[in-house]
Amino acid sequence: MEKMILILILLSVILFLLWRRSVKLLKSTKFAKRSLSSLYGKTTEQFMPFISNFGYDPKNFRFIGTPVDGIVFDENEIIFMEFKSAKSRLTPKQSNIKNIIDKRRVRFEERRI
């Protein structure tokens, strides 16, 4: 009977350690996948101005990366541009920038050095 209890305890410890290891592995795999998706997204953003339906002259686009992807300096207007895929949404910072632009609280400053 004592041997059976000892075997059950040992088996429980082994199962717990295996479970803990698989949880850690799953977390690191999820992190790596998100990181890779982010990298693919940032790389794709660099090429967006060169796709056929971009709508603006790619020479007028300047990639910024953050907080928005870039700015189009068109002949008669300036467009702050953010590329999104699937169901992704603007970040709070990007939403704030959009609101500032919508309220026309944008200006040009010249600084002398």
Phi and psi in radians as a Rosetta constraint file:
Dihedral C 1 N 2 CA 2 C 2 CIRCULARHARMONIC -1.138 0.35
Dihedral N 2 CA 2 C 2 N 3 CIRCULARHARMONIC -0.656 0.35
Dihedral C 2 N 3 CA 3 C 3 CIRCULARHARMONIC -1.112 0.35
Dihedral N 3 CA 3 C 3 N 4 CIRCULARHARMONIC -0.691 0.35
Dihedral C 3 N 4 CA 4 C 4 CIRCULARHARMONIC -1.115 0.35
Dihedral N 4 CA 4 C 4 N 5 CIRCULARHARMONIC -0.748 0.35
Dihedral C 4 N 5 CA 5 C 5 CIRCULARHARMONIC -1.115 0.35
Dihedral N 5 CA 5 C 5 N 6 CIRCULARHARMONIC -0.769 0.35
Dihedral C 5 N 6 CA 6 C 6 CIRCULARHARMONIC -1.079 0.35
Dihedral N 6 CA 6 C 6 N 7 CIRCULARHARMONIC -0.738 0.35
Dihedral C 6 N 7 CA 7 C 7 CIRCULARHARMONIC -1.129 0.35
Dihedral N 7 CA 7 C 7 N 8 CIRCULARHARMONIC -0.734 0.35
Dihedral C 7 N 8 CA 8 C 8 CIRCULARHARMONIC -1.116 0.35
Dihedral N 8 CA 8 C 8 N 9 CIRCULARHARMONIC -0.718 0.35
Dihedral C 8 N 9 CA 9 C 9 CIRCULARHARMONIC -1.113 0.35
Dihedral N 9 CA 9 C 9 N 10 CIRCULARHARMONIC -0.814 0.35
Dihedral C 9 N 10 CA 10 C 10 CIRCULARHARMONIC -1.073 0.35
Dihedral N 10 CA 10 C 10 N 11 CIRCULARHARMONIC -0.757 0.35
Dihedral C 10 N 11 CA 11 C 11 CIRCULARHARMONIC -1.106 0.35
Dihedral N 11 CA 11 C 11 N 12 CIRCULARHARMONIC -0.702 0.35
Dihedral C 11 N 12 CA 12 C 12 CIRCULARHARMONIC -1.092 0.35
Dihedral N 12 CA 12 C 12 N 13 CIRCULARHARMONIC -0.754 0.35
Dihedral C 12 N 13 CA 13 C 13 CIRCULARHARMONIC -1.104 0.35
Dihedral N 13 CA 13 C 13 N 14 CIRCULARHARMONIC -0.779 0.35
Dihedral C 13 N 14 CA 14 C 14 CIRCULARHARMONIC -1.092 0.35
Dihedral N 14 CA 14 C 14 N 15 CIRCULARHARMONIC -0.787 0.35
Dihedral C 14 N 15 CA 15 C 15 CIRCULARHARMONIC -1.103 0.35
Dihedral N 15 CA 15 C 15 N 16 CIRCULARHARMONIC -0.700 0.35
Dihedral C 15 N 16 CA 16 C 16 CIRCULARHARMONIC -1.093 0.35
Dihedral N 16 CA 16 C 16 N 17 CIRCULARHARMONIC -0.784 0.35
Dihedral C 16 N 17 CA 17 C 17 CIRCULARHARMONIC -1.120 0.35
Dihedral N 17 CA 17 C 17 N 18 CIRCULARHARMONIC -0.698 0.35
Dihedral C 17 N 18 CA 18 C 18 CIRCULARHARMONIC -1.132 0.35
Dihedral N 18 CA 18 C 18 N 19 CIRCULARHARMONIC -0.731 0.35
Dihedral C 18 N 19 CA 19 C 19 CIRCULARHARMONIC -1.082 0.35
Dihedral N 19 CA 19 C 19 N 20 CIRCULARHARMONIC -0.803 0.35
Dihedral C 19 N 20 CA 20 C 20 CIRCULARHARMONIC -1.073 0.35
Dihedral N 20 CA 20 C 20 N 21 CIRCULARHARMONIC -0.710 0.35
Dihedral C 20 N 21 CA 21 C 21 CIRCULARHARMONIC -1.140 0.35
Dihedral N 21 CA 21 C 21 N 22 CIRCULARHARMONIC -0.728 0.35
Dihedral C 21 N 22 CA 22 C 22 CIRCULARHARMONIC -1.197 0.35
Dihedral N 22 CA 22 C 22 N 23 CIRCULARHARMONIC -0.577 0.35
Dihedral C 22 N 23 CA 23 C 23 CIRCULARHARMONIC -1.126 0.35
Dihedral N 23 CA 23 C 23 N 24 CIRCULARHARMONIC -0.778 0.35
Dihedral C 23 N 24 CA 24 C 24 CIRCULARHARMONIC -1.079 0.35
Dihedral N 24 CA 24 C 24 N 25 CIRCULARHARMONIC -0.741 0.35
Dihedral C 24 N 25 CA 25 C 25 CIRCULARHARMONIC -1.121 0.35
Dihedral N 25 CA 25 C 25 N 26 CIRCULARHARMONIC -0.722 0.35
Dihedral C 25 N 26 CA 26 C 26 CIRCULARHARMONIC -1.104 0.35
Dihedral N 26 CA 26 C 26 N 27 CIRCULARHARMONIC -0.752 0.35
Dihedral C 26 N 27 CA 27 C 27 CIRCULARHARMONIC -1.080 0.35
Dihedral N 27 CA 27 C 27 N 28 CIRCULARHARMONIC -0.782 0.35
Dihedral C 27 N 28 CA 28 C 28 CIRCULARHARMONIC -1.190 0.35
Dihedral N 28 CA 28 C 28 N 29 CIRCULARHARMONIC -0.584 0.35
Dihedral C 28 N 29 CA 29 C 29 CIRCULARHARMONIC -1.170 0.35
Dihedral N 29 CA 29 C 29 N 30 CIRCULARHARMONIC -0.746 0.35
Dihedral C 29 N 30 CA 30 C 30 CIRCULARHARMONIC -1.093 0.35
Dihedral N 30 CA 30 C 30 N 31 CIRCULARHARMONIC -0.742 0.35
Dihedral C 30 N 31 CA 31 C 31 CIRCULARHARMONIC -1.081 0.35
Dihedral N 31 CA 31 C 31 N 32 CIRCULARHARMONIC -0.783 0.35
Dihedral C 31 N 32 CA 32 C 32 CIRCULARHARMONIC -1.100 0.35
Dihedral N 32 CA 32 C 32 N 33 CIRCULARHARMONIC -0.684 0.35
Dihedral C 32 N 33 CA 33 C 33 CIRCULARHARMONIC -1.143 0.35
Dihedral N 33 CA 33 C 33 N 34 CIRCULARHARMONIC -0.779 0.35
Dihedral C 33 N 34 CA 34 C 34 CIRCULARHARMONIC -1.109 0.35
Dihedral N 34 CA 34 C 34 N 35 CIRCULARHARMONIC -0.707 0.35
Dihedral C 34 N 35 CA 35 C 35 CIRCULARHARMONIC -1.108 0.35
Dihedral N 35 CA 35 C 35 N 36 CIRCULARHARMONIC -0.748 0.35
Dihedral C 35 N 36 CA 36 C 36 CIRCULARHARMONIC -1.158 0.35
Dihedral N 36 CA 36 C 36 N 37 CIRCULARHARMONIC -0.705 0.35
Dihedral C 36 N 37 CA 37 C 37 CIRCULARHARMONIC -1.074 0.35
Dihedral N 37 CA 37 C 37 N 38 CIRCULARHARMONIC -0.725 0.35
Dihedral C 37 N 38 CA 38 C 38 CIRCULARHARMONIC -1.097 0.35
Dihedral N 38 CA 38 C 38 N 39 CIRCULARHARMONIC -0.744 0.35
Dihedral C 38 N 39 CA 39 C 39 CIRCULARHARMONIC -1.113 0.35
Dihedral N 39 CA 39 C 39 N 40 CIRCULARHARMONIC -0.768 0.35
Dihedral C 39 N 40 CA 40 C 40 CIRCULARHARMONIC -1.061 0.35
Dihedral N 40 CA 40 C 40 N 41 CIRCULARHARMONIC -0.726 0.35
Dihedral C 40 N 41 CA 41 C 41 CIRCULARHARMONIC -1.080 0.35
Dihedral N 41 CA 41 C 41 N 42 CIRCULARHARMONIC -0.803 0.35
Dihedral C 41 N 42 CA 42 C 42 CIRCULARHARMONIC -1.140 0.35
Dihedral N 42 CA 42 C 42 N 43 CIRCULARHARMONIC -0.641 0.35
Dihedral C 42 N 43 CA 43 C 43 CIRCULARHARMONIC -1.177 0.35
Dihedral N 43 CA 43 C 43 N 44 CIRCULARHARMONIC -0.757 0.35
Dihedral C 43 N 44 CA 44 C 44 CIRCULARHARMONIC -1.081 0.35
Dihedral N 44 CA 44 C 44 N 45 CIRCULARHARMONIC -0.696 0.35
Dihedral C 44 N 45 CA 45 C 45 CIRCULARHARMONIC -1.002 0.35
Dihedral N 45 CA 45 C 45 N 46 CIRCULARHARMONIC -0.581 0.35
Dihedral C 45 N 46 CA 46 C 46 CIRCULARHARMONIC -1.128 0.35
Dihedral N 46 CA 46 C 46 N 47 CIRCULARHARMONIC -0.495 0.35
Dihedral C 46 N 47 CA 47 C 47 CIRCULARHARMONIC -1.737 0.35
Dihedral N 47 CA 47 C 47 N 48 CIRCULARHARMONIC -0.117 0.35
Dihedral C 47 N 48 CA 48 C 48 CIRCULARHARMONIC -0.965 0.35
Dihedral N 48 CA 48 C 48 N 49 CIRCULARHARMONIC -0.691 0.35
Dihedral C 48 N 49 CA 49 C 49 CIRCULARHARMONIC -1.106 0.35
Dihedral N 49 CA 49 C 49 N 50 CIRCULARHARMONIC -0.275 0.35
Dihedral C 49 N 50 CA 50 C 50 CIRCULARHARMONIC -1.727 0.35
Dihedral N 50 CA 50 C 50 N 51 CIRCULARHARMONIC 0.039 0.35
Dihedral C 50 N 51 CA 51 C 51 CIRCULARHARMONIC -1.404 0.35
Dihedral N 51 CA 51 C 51 N 52 CIRCULARHARMONIC 2.724 0.35
Dihedral C 51 N 52 CA 52 C 52 CIRCULARHARMONIC -1.122 0.35
Dihedral N 52 CA 52 C 52 N 53 CIRCULARHARMONIC -0.554 0.35
Dihedral C 52 N 53 CA 53 C 53 CIRCULARHARMONIC -1.725 0.35
Dihedral N 53 CA 53 C 53 N 54 CIRCULARHARMONIC 0.441 0.35
Dihedral C 53 N 54 CA 54 C 54 CIRCULARHARMONIC -1.104 0.35
Dihedral N 54 CA 54 C 54 N 55 CIRCULARHARMONIC -0.701 0.35
Dihedral C 54 N 55 CA 55 C 55 CIRCULARHARMONIC 1.631 0.35
Dihedral N 55 CA 55 C 55 N 56 CIRCULARHARMONIC -0.137 0.35
Dihedral C 55 N 56 CA 56 C 56 CIRCULARHARMONIC -2.367 0.35
Dihedral N 56 CA 56 C 56 N 57 CIRCULARHARMONIC 2.857 0.35
Dihedral C 56 N 57 CA 57 C 57 CIRCULARHARMONIC -1.222 0.35
Dihedral N 57 CA 57 C 57 N 58 CIRCULARHARMONIC 2.086 0.35
Dihedral C 57 N 58 CA 58 C 58 CIRCULARHARMONIC -1.001 0.35
Dihedral N 58 CA 58 C 58 N 59 CIRCULARHARMONIC -0.444 0.35
Dihedral C 58 N 59 CA 59 C 59 CIRCULARHARMONIC -1.162 0.35
Dihedral N 59 CA 59 C 59 N 60 CIRCULARHARMONIC -0.387 0.35
Dihedral C 59 N 60 CA 60 C 60 CIRCULARHARMONIC -1.580 0.35
Dihedral N 60 CA 60 C 60 N 61 CIRCULARHARMONIC -0.011 0.35
Dihedral C 60 N 61 CA 61 C 61 CIRCULARHARMONIC -1.642 0.35
Dihedral N 61 CA 61 C 61 N 62 CIRCULARHARMONIC 2.349 0.35
Dihedral C 61 N 62 CA 62 C 62 CIRCULARHARMONIC -2.103 0.35
Dihedral N 62 CA 62 C 62 N 63 CIRCULARHARMONIC 2.101 0.35
Dihedral C 62 N 63 CA 63 C 63 CIRCULARHARMONIC -1.345 0.35
Dihedral N 63 CA 63 C 63 N 64 CIRCULARHARMONIC 2.281 0.35
Dihedral C 63 N 64 CA 64 C 64 CIRCULARHARMONIC -1.932 0.35
Dihedral N 64 CA 64 C 64 N 65 CIRCULARHARMONIC -0.808 0.35
Dihedral C 64 N 65 CA 65 C 65 CIRCULARHARMONIC 1.720 0.35
Dihedral N 65 CA 65 C 65 N 66 CIRCULARHARMONIC -0.820 0.35
Dihedral C 65 N 66 CA 66 C 66 CIRCULARHARMONIC -2.710 0.35
Dihedral N 66 CA 66 C 66 N 67 CIRCULARHARMONIC 2.447 0.35
Dihedral C 66 N 67 CA 67 C 67 CIRCULARHARMONIC -1.410 0.35
Dihedral N 67 CA 67 C 67 N 68 CIRCULARHARMONIC -0.249 0.35
Dihedral C 67 N 68 CA 68 C 68 CIRCULARHARMONIC -2.053 0.35
Dihedral N 68 CA 68 C 68 N 69 CIRCULARHARMONIC 2.827 0.35
Dihedral C 68 N 69 CA 69 C 69 CIRCULARHARMONIC -1.201 0.35
Dihedral N 69 CA 69 C 69 N 70 CIRCULARHARMONIC -0.663 0.35
Dihedral C 69 N 70 CA 70 C 70 CIRCULARHARMONIC -3.062 0.35
Dihedral N 70 CA 70 C 70 N 71 CIRCULARHARMONIC -3.139 0.35
Dihedral C 70 N 71 CA 71 C 71 CIRCULARHARMONIC -2.287 0.35
Dihedral N 71 CA 71 C 71 N 72 CIRCULARHARMONIC 2.359 0.35
Dihedral C 71 N 72 CA 72 C 72 CIRCULARHARMONIC -1.754 0.35
Dihedral N 72 CA 72 C 72 N 73 CIRCULARHARMONIC 2.130 0.35
Dihedral C 72 N 73 CA 73 C 73 CIRCULARHARMONIC -1.738 0.35
Dihedral N 73 CA 73 C 73 N 74 CIRCULARHARMONIC 1.368 0.35
Dihedral C 73 N 74 CA 74 C 74 CIRCULARHARMONIC -1.331 0.35
Dihedral N 74 CA 74 C 74 N 75 CIRCULARHARMONIC 2.975 0.35
Dihedral C 74 N 75 CA 75 C 75 CIRCULARHARMONIC -1.086 0.35
Dihedral N 75 CA 75 C 75 N 76 CIRCULARHARMONIC -0.698 0.35
Dihedral C 75 N 76 CA 76 C 76 CIRCULARHARMONIC -2.019 0.35
Dihedral N 76 CA 76 C 76 N 77 CIRCULARHARMONIC 0.035 0.35
Dihedral C 76 N 77 CA 77 C 77 CIRCULARHARMONIC -2.774 0.35
Dihedral N 77 CA 77 C 77 N 78 CIRCULARHARMONIC 2.848 0.35
Dihedral C 77 N 78 CA 78 C 78 CIRCULARHARMONIC -2.081 0.35
Dihedral N 78 CA 78 C 78 N 79 CIRCULARHARMONIC 2.249 0.35
Dihedral C 78 N 79 CA 79 C 79 CIRCULARHARMONIC -2.089 0.35
Dihedral N 79 CA 79 C 79 N 80 CIRCULARHARMONIC 2.119 0.35
Dihedral C 79 N 80 CA 80 C 80 CIRCULARHARMONIC -1.442 0.35
Dihedral N 80 CA 80 C 80 N 81 CIRCULARHARMONIC 2.227 0.35
Dihedral C 80 N 81 CA 81 C 81 CIRCULARHARMONIC -2.165 0.35
Dihedral N 81 CA 81 C 81 N 82 CIRCULARHARMONIC 2.380 0.35
Dihedral C 81 N 82 CA 82 C 82 CIRCULARHARMONIC -2.274 0.35
Dihedral N 82 CA 82 C 82 N 83 CIRCULARHARMONIC 2.206 0.35
Dihedral C 82 N 83 CA 83 C 83 CIRCULARHARMONIC -1.662 0.35
Dihedral N 83 CA 83 C 83 N 84 CIRCULARHARMONIC 2.273 0.35
Dihedral C 83 N 84 CA 84 C 84 CIRCULARHARMONIC -2.261 0.35
Dihedral N 84 CA 84 C 84 N 85 CIRCULARHARMONIC 2.635 0.35
Dihedral C 84 N 85 CA 85 C 85 CIRCULARHARMONIC -2.162 0.35
Dihedral N 85 CA 85 C 85 N 86 CIRCULARHARMONIC 2.683 0.35
Dihedral C 85 N 86 CA 86 C 86 CIRCULARHARMONIC 0.896 0.35
Dihedral N 86 CA 86 C 86 N 87 CIRCULARHARMONIC -2.156 0.35
Dihedral C 86 N 87 CA 87 C 87 CIRCULARHARMONIC -1.792 0.35
Dihedral N 87 CA 87 C 87 N 88 CIRCULARHARMONIC 0.248 0.35
Dihedral C 87 N 88 CA 88 C 88 CIRCULARHARMONIC -1.151 0.35
Dihedral N 88 CA 88 C 88 N 89 CIRCULARHARMONIC 2.649 0.35
Dihedral C 88 N 89 CA 89 C 89 CIRCULARHARMONIC -2.162 0.35
Dihedral N 89 CA 89 C 89 N 90 CIRCULARHARMONIC 2.903 0.35
Dihedral C 89 N 90 CA 90 C 90 CIRCULARHARMONIC -1.141 0.35
Dihedral N 90 CA 90 C 90 N 91 CIRCULARHARMONIC 2.515 0.35
Dihedral C 90 N 91 CA 91 C 91 CIRCULARHARMONIC -1.278 0.35
Dihedral N 91 CA 91 C 91 N 92 CIRCULARHARMONIC 2.876 0.35
Dihedral C 91 N 92 CA 92 C 92 CIRCULARHARMONIC -0.968 0.35
Dihedral N 92 CA 92 C 92 N 93 CIRCULARHARMONIC -0.701 0.35
Dihedral C 92 N 93 CA 93 C 93 CIRCULARHARMONIC -1.122 0.35
Dihedral N 93 CA 93 C 93 N 94 CIRCULARHARMONIC -0.750 0.35
Dihedral C 93 N 94 CA 94 C 94 CIRCULARHARMONIC -1.148 0.35
Dihedral N 94 CA 94 C 94 N 95 CIRCULARHARMONIC -0.683 0.35
Dihedral C 94 N 95 CA 95 C 95 CIRCULARHARMONIC -1.092 0.35
Dihedral N 95 CA 95 C 95 N 96 CIRCULARHARMONIC -0.702 0.35
Dihedral C 95 N 96 CA 96 C 96 CIRCULARHARMONIC -1.111 0.35
Dihedral N 96 CA 96 C 96 N 97 CIRCULARHARMONIC -0.752 0.35
Dihedral C 96 N 97 CA 97 C 97 CIRCULARHARMONIC -1.069 0.35
Dihedral N 97 CA 97 C 97 N 98 CIRCULARHARMONIC -0.772 0.35
Dihedral C 97 N 98 CA 98 C 98 CIRCULARHARMONIC -1.041 0.35
Dihedral N 98 CA 98 C 98 N 99 CIRCULARHARMONIC -0.762 0.35
Dihedral C 98 N 99 CA 99 C 99 CIRCULARHARMONIC -1.106 0.35
Dihedral N 99 CA 99 C 99 N 100 CIRCULARHARMONIC -0.725 0.35
Dihedral C 99 N 100 CA 100 C 100 CIRCULARHARMONIC -1.064 0.35
Dihedral N 100 CA 100 C 100 N 101 CIRCULARHARMONIC -0.769 0.35
Dihedral C 100 N 101 CA 101 C 101 CIRCULARHARMONIC -1.155 0.35
Dihedral N 101 CA 101 C 101 N 102 CIRCULARHARMONIC -0.772 0.35
Dihedral C 101 N 102 CA 102 C 102 CIRCULARHARMONIC -1.043 0.35
Dihedral N 102 CA 102 C 102 N 103 CIRCULARHARMONIC -0.581 0.35
Dihedral C 102 N 103 CA 103 C 103 CIRCULARHARMONIC -1.497 0.35
Dihedral N 103 CA 103 C 103 N 104 CIRCULARHARMONIC 0.066 0.35
Dihedral C 103 N 104 CA 104 C 104 CIRCULARHARMONIC 1.037 0.35
Dihedral N 104 CA 104 C 104 N 105 CIRCULARHARMONIC 0.616 0.35
Dihedral C 104 N 105 CA 105 C 105 CIRCULARHARMONIC -1.697 0.35
Dihedral N 105 CA 105 C 105 N 106 CIRCULARHARMONIC 0.967 0.35
Dihedral C 105 N 106 CA 106 C 106 CIRCULARHARMONIC -2.199 0.35
Dihedral N 106 CA 106 C 106 N 107 CIRCULARHARMONIC 2.457 0.35
Dihedral C 106 N 107 CA 107 C 107 CIRCULARHARMONIC -2.532 0.35
Dihedral N 107 CA 107 C 107 N 108 CIRCULARHARMONIC 2.949 0.35
Dihedral C 107 N 108 CA 108 C 108 CIRCULARHARMONIC -1.942 0.35
Dihedral N 108 CA 108 C 108 N 109 CIRCULARHARMONIC 2.295 0.35
Dihedral C 108 N 109 CA 109 C 109 CIRCULARHARMONIC -2.130 0.35
Dihedral N 109 CA 109 C 109 N 110 CIRCULARHARMONIC 2.467 0.35
Dihedral C 109 N 110 CA 110 C 110 CIRCULARHARMONIC -1.994 0.35
Dihedral N 110 CA 110 C 110 N 111 CIRCULARHARMONIC 2.219 0.35
Dihedral C 110 N 111 CA 111 C 111 CIRCULARHARMONIC -2.028 0.35
Dihedral N 111 CA 111 C 111 N 112 CIRCULARHARMONIC 2.349 0.35
Dihedral C 111 N 112 CA 112 C 112 CIRCULARHARMONIC -1.732 0.35
Dihedral N 112 CA 112 C 112 N 113 CIRCULARHARMONIC 2.472 0.35
